[in-house]
Amino acid sequence: MGRIAVLADVHGVLPALEAVLAEASADVVVVAGDVVSGPQPREVLRVLRGMDVVWVRGNADREAVAMARGEFEGEAPDAVSPWAAGQLSAEEVEFLSSLPTSVTIGDVLVCHATPRDDEEVVLVDSSVRRWREVLSTVPEHIDTIVCGHTHMPFVRQVDRRTVVNAGSVGMPYGAPGPSWALITPDGVQLRRATMDREAAAERVVRESAYPGRHEWVSAYLLANYSDTEALEAFRARSEG
Protein backbone atom coordinates (compact mmCIF):
# COMPACT_ATOMS: atom_id res chain seq x y z
CA MET A 1 0.00 0.00 0.00
CA GLY A 2 2.79 2.43 0.81
CA ARG A 3 2.21 5.85 2.36
CA ILE A 4 -1.08 7.63 1.62
CA ALA A 5 -1.50 11.33 2.39
CA VAL A 6 -5.15 12.41 2.66
CA LEU A 7 -5.95 16.11 2.27
CA ALA A 8 -9.58 17.08 2.87
CA ASP A 9 -11.51 20.33 2.85
CA VAL A 10 -8.97 22.67 1.28
CA HIS A 11 -11.77 25.22 0.79
CA GLY A 12 -9.88 27.46 -1.56
CA VAL A 13 -7.00 28.44 0.76
CA LEU A 14 -3.80 28.35 -1.25
CA PRO A 15 -1.28 29.14 1.55
CA ALA A 16 -2.71 26.31 3.67
CA LEU A 17 -2.54 23.89 0.76
CA GLU A 18 1.06 24.84 0.03
CA ALA A 19 1.99 24.37 3.71
CA VAL A 20 0.59 20.82 3.69
CA LEU A 21 2.13 19.89 0.35
CA ALA A 22 5.54 21.01 1.63
CA GLU A 23 5.31 18.36 4.37
CA ALA A 24 3.18 15.62 2.80
CA SER A 25 5.76 13.12 1.64
CA ALA A 26 3.81 10.08 0.44
CA ASP A 27 3.48 7.53 -2.36
CA VAL A 28 -0.11 8.61 -3.03
CA VAL A 29 -1.87 11.90 -2.31
CA VAL A 30 -5.66 11.74 -2.08
CA VAL A 31 -7.72 14.93 -2.17
CA ALA A 32 -10.86 14.06 -0.21
CA GLY A 33 -13.27 16.72 -1.42
CA ASP A 34 -14.39 20.31 -0.83
CA VAL A 35 -11.58 21.89 -2.79
CA VAL A 36 -12.89 25.13 -4.28
CA SER A 37 -15.45 26.69 -1.93
CA GLY A 38 -13.26 29.41 -0.51
CA PRO A 39 -11.44 32.64 -1.37
CA GLN A 40 -8.93 31.15 -3.88
CA PRO A 41 -10.89 28.48 -5.79
CA ARG A 42 -9.12 28.44 -9.14
CA GLU A 43 -5.69 28.82 -7.58
CA VAL A 44 -5.96 25.67 -5.45
CA LEU A 45 -7.57 23.76 -8.30
CA ARG A 46 -4.74 24.74 -10.62
CA VAL A 47 -2.06 23.57 -8.16
CA LEU A 48 -3.72 20.22 -7.47
CA ARG A 49 -4.51 19.51 -11.11
CA GLY A 50 -0.84 20.06 -11.88
CA MET A 51 0.04 17.18 -9.56
CA ASP A 52 -0.45 13.44 -9.69
CA VAL A 53 -3.23 13.13 -7.09
CA VAL A 54 -6.26 10.90 -6.58
CA TRP A 55 -9.52 12.84 -6.42
CA VAL A 56 -12.70 12.46 -4.39
CA ARG A 57 -15.63 14.87 -4.78
CA GLY A 58 -17.13 16.48 -1.69
CA ASN A 59 -20.55 17.97 -1.06
CA ALA A 60 -19.26 21.53 -1.52
CA ASP A 61 -17.76 20.54 -4.89
CA ARG A 62 -21.11 19.05 -5.93
CA GLU A 63 -22.86 22.22 -4.78
CA ALA A 64 -20.35 24.40 -6.65
CA VAL A 65 -21.13 22.51 -9.85
CA ALA A 66 -24.86 23.06 -9.32
CA MET A 67 -24.34 26.76 -8.57
CA ALA A 68 -22.14 27.27 -11.63
CA ARG A 69 -24.78 25.61 -13.81
CA GLY A 70 -27.64 27.57 -12.27
CA GLU A 71 -29.16 24.37 -10.88
CA PHE A 72 -28.66 24.90 -7.15
CA GLU A 73 -31.85 24.91 -5.12
CA GLY A 74 -32.33 26.41 -1.71
CA GLU A 75 -30.14 28.76 0.28
CA ALA A 76 -26.36 28.77 -0.19
CA PRO A 77 -24.47 27.43 2.86
CA ASP A 78 -22.36 30.59 3.08
CA ALA A 79 -21.45 33.71 1.14
CA VAL A 80 -18.19 32.48 -0.36
CA SER A 81 -19.58 29.34 -2.04
CA PRO A 82 -21.63 31.00 -4.81
CA TRP A 83 -18.85 33.50 -5.42
CA ALA A 84 -16.29 30.69 -5.78
CA ALA A 85 -18.58 28.74 -8.09
CA GLY A 86 -18.89 31.80 -10.30
CA GLN A 87 -15.10 31.95 -10.73
CA LEU A 88 -14.83 28.49 -12.28
CA SER A 89 -14.45 27.94 -16.01
CA ALA A 90 -16.85 25.61 -17.81
CA GLU A 91 -14.04 23.06 -18.11
CA GLU A 92 -13.33 23.21 -14.37
CA VAL A 93 -17.00 22.72 -13.60
CA GLU A 94 -17.07 19.63 -15.81
CA PHE A 95 -13.93 18.32 -14.11
CA LEU A 96 -15.46 18.65 -10.64
CA SER A 97 -18.66 17.05 -11.85
CA SER A 98 -16.77 13.99 -13.10
CA LEU A 99 -15.04 13.16 -9.81
CA PRO A 100 -15.87 9.95 -7.88
CA THR A 101 -17.45 10.06 -4.45
CA SER A 102 -14.96 7.55 -2.99
CA VAL A 103 -11.78 5.69 -3.91
CA THR A 104 -10.26 2.44 -2.68
CA ILE A 105 -6.50 1.93 -2.45
CA GLY A 106 -5.70 -1.56 -1.23
CA ASP A 107 -7.55 -1.97 2.06
CA VAL A 108 -8.09 1.80 2.51
CA LEU A 109 -11.30 3.55 1.46
CA VAL A 110 -11.30 7.35 1.19
CA CYS A 111 -14.55 9.31 1.00
CA HIS A 112 -15.65 12.83 1.88
CA ALA A 113 -18.26 12.48 4.66
CA THR A 114 -19.21 8.79 4.86
CA PRO A 115 -18.90 5.97 2.31
CA ARG A 116 -22.58 6.25 1.43
CA ASP A 117 -23.26 10.00 1.50
CA ASP A 118 -21.18 13.13 0.84
CA GLU A 119 -22.74 15.27 3.59
CA GLU A 120 -23.70 12.78 6.30
CA VAL A 121 -22.34 13.78 9.71
CA VAL A 122 -20.72 11.28 12.06
CA LEU A 123 -18.43 12.28 14.91
CA VAL A 124 -15.62 10.81 16.96
CA ASP A 125 -18.02 10.18 19.85
CA SER A 126 -20.99 8.97 17.78
CA SER A 127 -22.38 5.68 19.01
CA VAL A 128 -21.13 2.32 17.77
CA ARG A 129 -24.64 1.69 16.49
CA ARG A 130 -24.42 4.85 14.37
CA TRP A 131 -20.97 3.94 13.07
CA ARG A 132 -22.09 0.44 12.12
CA GLU A 133 -24.97 1.98 10.21
CA VAL A 134 -22.86 4.41 8.16
CA LEU A 135 -20.24 1.73 7.41
CA SER A 136 -22.78 -0.92 6.48
CA THR A 137 -22.02 -0.67 2.75
CA VAL A 138 -18.23 -0.95 3.08
CA PRO A 139 -16.74 -4.20 1.69
CA GLU A 140 -15.31 -6.61 4.26
CA HIS A 141 -11.72 -6.34 3.00
CA ILE A 142 -11.55 -2.62 3.85
CA ASP A 143 -9.64 -2.12 7.11
CA THR A 144 -9.34 1.69 7.14
CA ILE A 145 -11.90 4.33 6.22
CA VAL A 146 -10.70 7.93 5.85
CA CYS A 147 -13.05 10.89 5.62
CA GLY A 148 -13.24 14.64 6.14
CA HIS A 149 -16.30 16.94 6.00
CA THR A 150 -16.53 17.94 9.68
CA HIS A 151 -13.05 19.56 9.68
CA MET A 152 -12.18 17.80 12.95
CA PRO A 153 -9.35 15.23 12.90
CA PHE A 154 -9.66 11.99 14.85
CA VAL A 155 -8.84 8.28 14.83
CA ARG A 156 -11.10 5.64 16.38
CA GLN A 157 -11.89 1.93 16.13
CA VAL A 158 -15.20 0.48 14.98
CA ASP A 159 -15.53 -3.32 14.93
CA ARG A 160 -11.82 -3.87 14.29
CA ARG A 161 -11.74 -1.22 11.59
CA THR A 162 -9.89 2.08 11.85
CA VAL A 163 -11.87 5.20 11.06
CA VAL A 164 -9.91 8.38 10.39
CA ASN A 165 -10.97 11.97 9.89
CA ALA A 166 -8.21 13.93 8.16
CA GLY A 167 -9.53 17.26 9.42
CA SER A 168 -9.34 20.28 7.12
CA VAL A 169 -6.51 21.91 5.23
CA GLY A 170 -8.17 25.29 4.78
CA MET A 171 -10.70 25.60 7.62
CA PRO A 172 -9.43 23.50 10.57
CA TYR A 173 -11.56 23.15 13.70
CA GLY A 174 -10.34 22.19 17.14
CA ALA A 175 -6.85 23.67 16.87
CA PRO A 176 -5.05 26.05 14.51
CA GLY A 177 -2.99 24.87 11.57
CA PRO A 178 -3.83 22.99 8.34
CA SER A 179 -4.59 19.37 9.22
CA TRP A 180 -4.16 16.21 7.15
CA ALA A 181 -3.66 12.48 7.66
CA LEU A 182 -0.87 10.09 6.75
CA ILE A 183 -1.81 6.42 6.39
CA THR A 184 1.10 3.97 6.44
CA PRO A 185 1.50 0.21 6.84
CA ASP A 186 2.47 0.95 10.45
CA GLY A 187 -0.63 2.98 11.30
CA VAL A 188 -2.20 6.42 11.12
CA GLN A 189 -0.63 9.78 11.83
CA LEU A 190 -2.70 12.95 12.20
CA ARG A 191 -0.61 15.92 11.13
CA ARG A 192 -0.83 19.71 11.33
CA ALA A 193 1.33 21.65 8.93
CA THR A 194 3.39 24.61 10.06
CA MET A 195 1.96 27.87 8.74
CA ASP A 196 2.24 31.54 9.68
CA ARG A 197 -1.46 32.38 10.00
CA GLU A 198 -1.02 36.15 9.84
CA ALA A 199 1.15 35.93 6.73
CA ALA A 200 -1.34 33.51 5.16
CA ALA A 201 -4.23 35.86 5.93
CA GLU A 202 -2.39 38.84 4.46
CA ARG A 203 -1.64 36.85 1.32
CA VAL A 204 -5.25 35.74 0.84
CA VAL A 205 -6.44 39.33 1.27
CA ARG A 206 -3.84 40.51 -1.24
CA GLU A 207 -4.36 37.80 -3.86
CA SER A 208 -8.08 36.93 -3.65
CA ALA A 209 -10.80 38.91 -5.39
CA TYR A 210 -13.52 37.68 -3.02
CA PRO A 211 -15.34 40.79 -1.71
CA GLY A 212 -15.70 39.34 1.79
CA ARG A 213 -12.12 38.16 2.09
CA HIS A 214 -11.25 40.34 5.11
CA GLU A 215 -14.08 38.86 7.17
CA TRP A 216 -13.33 35.37 5.88
CA VAL A 217 -9.68 35.35 6.95
CA SER A 218 -10.63 36.79 10.35
CA ALA A 219 -13.03 33.91 10.94
CA TYR A 220 -11.07 31.00 9.49
CA LEU A 221 -7.36 31.86 9.29
CA LEU A 222 -6.76 34.22 12.19
CA ALA A 223 -9.16 32.28 14.44
CA ASN A 224 -10.71 28.83 14.52
CA TYR A 225 -13.65 27.11 16.15
CA SER A 226 -12.82 25.03 19.22
CA ASP A 227 -13.53 21.31 19.31
CA THR A 228 -16.35 21.94 21.79
CA GLU A 229 -17.99 24.55 19.57
CA ALA A 230 -17.70 22.37 16.49
CA LEU A 231 -19.03 19.25 18.20
CA GLU A 232 -22.03 21.13 19.55
CA ALA A 233 -22.75 22.62 16.13
CA PHE A 234 -22.69 19.19 14.47
CA ARG A 235 -24.39 17.25 17.27
CA ALA A 236 -27.96 17.60 16.03
CA ARG A 237 -26.99 16.27 12.60
CA SER A 238 -24.82 13.40 13.78
CA GLU A 239 -27.37 10.80 14.84
CA GLY A 240 -29.22 10.54 11.53
C-alpha positions as CSV (number, residue, x, y, z in Angstrom):
1,M,0.0,0.0,0.0
2,G,2.8,2.4,0.8
3,R,2.2,5.8,2.4
4,I,-1.1,7.6,1.6
5,A,-1.5,11.3,2.4
6,V,-5.1,12.4,2.7
7,L,-6.0,16.1,2.3
8,A,-9.6,17.1,2.9
9,D,-11.5,20.3,2.8
10,V,-9.0,22.7,1.3
11,H,-11.8,25.2,0.8
12,G,-9.9,27.5,-1.6
13,V,-7.0,28.4,0.8
14,L,-3.8,28.3,-1.2
15,P,-1.3,29.1,1.6
16,A,-2.7,26.3,3.7
17,L,-2.5,23.9,0.8
18,E,1.1,24.8,0.0
19,A,2.0,24.4,3.7
20,V,0.6,20.8,3.7
21,L,2.1,19.9,0.3
22,A,5.5,21.0,1.6
23,E,5.3,18.4,4.4
24,A,3.2,15.6,2.8
25,S,5.8,13.1,1.6
26,A,3.8,10.1,0.4
27,D,3.5,7.5,-2.4
28,V,-0.1,8.6,-3.0
29,V,-1.9,11.9,-2.3
30,V,-5.7,11.7,-2.1
31,V,-7.7,14.9,-2.2
32,A,-10.9,14.1,-0.2
33,G,-13.3,16.7,-1.4
34,D,-14.4,20.3,-0.8
35,V,-11.6,21.9,-2.8
36,V,-12.9,25.1,-4.3
37,S,-15.5,26.7,-1.9
38,G,-13.3,29.4,-0.5
39,P,-11.4,32.6,-1.4
40,Q,-8.9,31.1,-3.9
41,P,-10.9,28.5,-5.8
42,R,-9.1,28.4,-9.1
43,E,-5.7,28.8,-7.6
44,V,-6.0,25.7,-5.5
45,L,-7.6,23.8,-8.3
46,R,-4.7,24.7,-10.6
47,V,-2.1,23.6,-8.2
48,L,-3.7,20.2,-7.5
49,R,-4.5,19.5,-11.1
50,G,-0.8,20.1,-11.9
51,M,0.0,17.2,-9.6
52,D,-0.5,13.4,-9.7
53,V,-3.2,13.1,-7.1
54,V,-6.3,10.9,-6.6
55,W,-9.5,12.8,-6.4
56,V,-12.7,12.5,-4.4
57,R,-15.6,14.9,-4.8
58,G,-17.1,16.5,-1.7
59,N,-20.5,18.0,-1.1
60,A,-19.3,21.5,-1.5
61,D,-17.8,20.5,-4.9
62,R,-21.1,19.1,-5.9
63,E,-22.9,22.2,-4.8
64,A,-20.3,24.4,-6.6
65,V,-21.1,22.5,-9.9
66,A,-24.9,23.1,-9.3
67,M,-24.3,26.8,-8.6
68,A,-22.1,27.3,-11.6
69,R,-24.8,25.6,-13.8
70,G,-27.6,27.6,-12.3
71,E,-29.2,24.4,-10.9
72,F,-28.7,24.9,-7.2
73,E,-31.9,24.9,-5.1
74,G,-32.3,26.4,-1.7
75,E,-30.1,28.8,0.3
76,A,-26.4,28.8,-0.2
77,P,-24.5,27.4,2.9
78,D,-22.4,30.6,3.1
79,A,-21.5,33.7,1.1
80,V,-18.2,32.5,-0.4
81,S,-19.6,29.3,-2.0
82,P,-21.6,31.0,-4.8
83,W,-18.8,33.5,-5.4
84,A,-16.3,30.7,-5.8
85,A,-18.6,28.7,-8.1
86,G,-18.9,31.8,-10.3
87,Q,-15.1,32.0,-10.7
88,L,-14.8,28.5,-12.3
89,S,-14.4,27.9,-16.0
90,A,-16.9,25.6,-17.8
91,E,-14.0,23.1,-18.1
92,E,-13.3,23.2,-14.4
93,V,-17.0,22.7,-13.6
94,E,-17.1,19.6,-15.8
95,F,-13.9,18.3,-14.1
96,L,-15.5,18.7,-10.6
97,S,-18.7,17.0,-11.9
98,S,-16.8,14.0,-13.1
99,L,-15.0,13.2,-9.8
100,P,-15.9,10.0,-7.9
101,T,-17.4,10.1,-4.4
102,S,-15.0,7.6,-3.0
103,V,-11.8,5.7,-3.9
104,T,-10.3,2.4,-2.7
105,I,-6.5,1.9,-2.4
106,G,-5.7,-1.6,-1.2
107,D,-7.6,-2.0,2.1
108,V,-8.1,1.8,2.5
109,L,-11.3,3.6,1.5
110,V,-11.3,7.3,1.2
111,C,-14.6,9.3,1.0
112,H,-15.6,12.8,1.9
113,A,-18.3,12.5,4.7
114,T,-19.2,8.8,4.9
115,P,-18.9,6.0,2.3
116,R,-22.6,6.2,1.4
117,D,-23.3,10.0,1.5
118,D,-21.2,13.1,0.8
119,E,-22.7,15.3,3.6
120,E,-23.7,12.8,6.3
121,V,-22.3,13.8,9.7
122,V,-20.7,11.3,12.1
123,L,-18.4,12.3,14.9
124,V,-15.6,10.8,17.0
125,D,-18.0,10.2,19.8
126,S,-21.0,9.0,17.8
127,S,-22.4,5.7,19.0
128,V,-21.1,2.3,17.8
129,R,-24.6,1.7,16.5
130,R,-24.4,4.8,14.4
131,W,-21.0,3.9,13.1
132,R,-22.1,0.4,12.1
133,E,-25.0,2.0,10.2
134,V,-22.9,4.4,8.2
135,L,-20.2,1.7,7.4
136,S,-22.8,-0.9,6.5
137,T,-22.0,-0.7,2.7
138,V,-18.2,-0.9,3.1
139,P,-16.7,-4.2,1.7
140,E,-15.3,-6.6,4.3
141,H,-11.7,-6.3,3.0
142,I,-11.5,-2.6,3.9
143,D,-9.6,-2.1,7.1
144,T,-9.3,1.7,7.1
145,I,-11.9,4.3,6.2
146,V,-10.7,7.9,5.8
147,C,-13.1,10.9,5.6
148,G,-13.2,14.6,6.1
149,H,-16.3,16.9,6.0
150,T,-16.5,17.9,9.7
151,H,-13.1,19.6,9.7
152,M,-12.2,17.8,13.0
153,P,-9.3,15.2,12.9
154,F,-9.7,12.0,14.8
155,V,-8.8,8.3,14.8
156,R,-11.1,5.6,16.4
157,Q,-11.9,1.9,16.1
158,V,-15.2,0.5,15.0
159,D,-15.5,-3.3,14.9
160,R,-11.8,-3.9,14.3
161,R,-11.7,-1.2,11.6
162,T,-9.9,2.1,11.8
163,V,-11.9,5.2,11.1
164,V,-9.9,8.4,10.4
165,N,-11.0,12.0,9.9
166,A,-8.2,13.9,8.2
167,G,-9.5,17.3,9.4
168,S,-9.3,20.3,7.1
169,V,-6.5,21.9,5.2
170,G,-8.2,25.3,4.8
171,M,-10.7,25.6,7.6
172,P,-9.4,23.5,10.6
173,Y,-11.6,23.1,13.7
174,G,-10.3,22.2,17.1
175,A,-6.8,23.7,16.9
176,P,-5.1,26.0,14.5
177,G,-3.0,24.9,11.6
178,P,-3.8,23.0,8.3
179,S,-4.6,19.4,9.2
180,W,-4.2,16.2,7.1
181,A,-3.7,12.5,7.7
182,L,-0.9,10.1,6.7
183,I,-1.8,6.4,6.4
184,T,1.1,4.0,6.4
185,P,1.5,0.2,6.8
186,D,2.5,1.0,10.4
187,G,-0.6,3.0,11.3
188,V,-2.2,6.4,11.1
189,Q,-0.6,9.8,11.8
190,L,-2.7,13.0,12.2
191,R,-0.6,15.9,11.1
192,R,-0.8,19.7,11.3
193,A,1.3,21.6,8.9
194,T,3.4,24.6,10.1
195,M,2.0,27.9,8.7
196,D,2.2,31.5,9.7
197,R,-1.5,32.4,10.0
198,E,-1.0,36.1,9.8
199,A,1.1,35.9,6.7
200,A,-1.3,33.5,5.2
201,A,-4.2,35.9,5.9
202,E,-2.4,38.8,4.5
203,R,-1.6,36.9,1.3
204,V,-5.3,35.7,0.8
205,V,-6.4,39.3,1.3
206,R,-3.8,40.5,-1.2
207,E,-4.4,37.8,-3.9
208,S,-8.1,36.9,-3.6
209,A,-10.8,38.9,-5.4
210,Y,-13.5,37.7,-3.0
211,P,-15.3,40.8,-1.7
212,G,-15.7,39.3,1.8
213,R,-12.1,38.2,2.1
214,H,-11.2,40.3,5.1
215,E,-14.1,38.9,7.2
216,W,-13.3,35.4,5.9
217,V,-9.7,35.4,7.0
218,S,-10.6,36.8,10.3
219,A,-13.0,33.9,10.9
220,Y,-11.1,31.0,9.5
221,L,-7.4,31.9,9.3
222,L,-6.8,34.2,12.2
223,A,-9.2,32.3,14.4
224,N,-10.7,28.8,14.5
225,Y,-13.6,27.1,16.2
226,S,-12.8,25.0,19.2
227,D,-13.5,21.3,19.3
228,T,-16.4,21.9,21.8
229,E,-18.0,24.6,19.6
230,A,-17.7,22.4,16.5
231,L,-19.0,19.2,18.2
232,E,-22.0,21.1,19.5
233,A,-22.8,22.6,16.1
234,F,-22.7,19.2,14.5
235,R,-24.4,17.3,17.3
236,A,-28.0,17.6,16.0
237,R,-27.0,16.3,12.6
238,S,-24.8,13.4,13.8
239,E,-27.4,10.8,14.8
240,G,-29.2,10.5,11.5
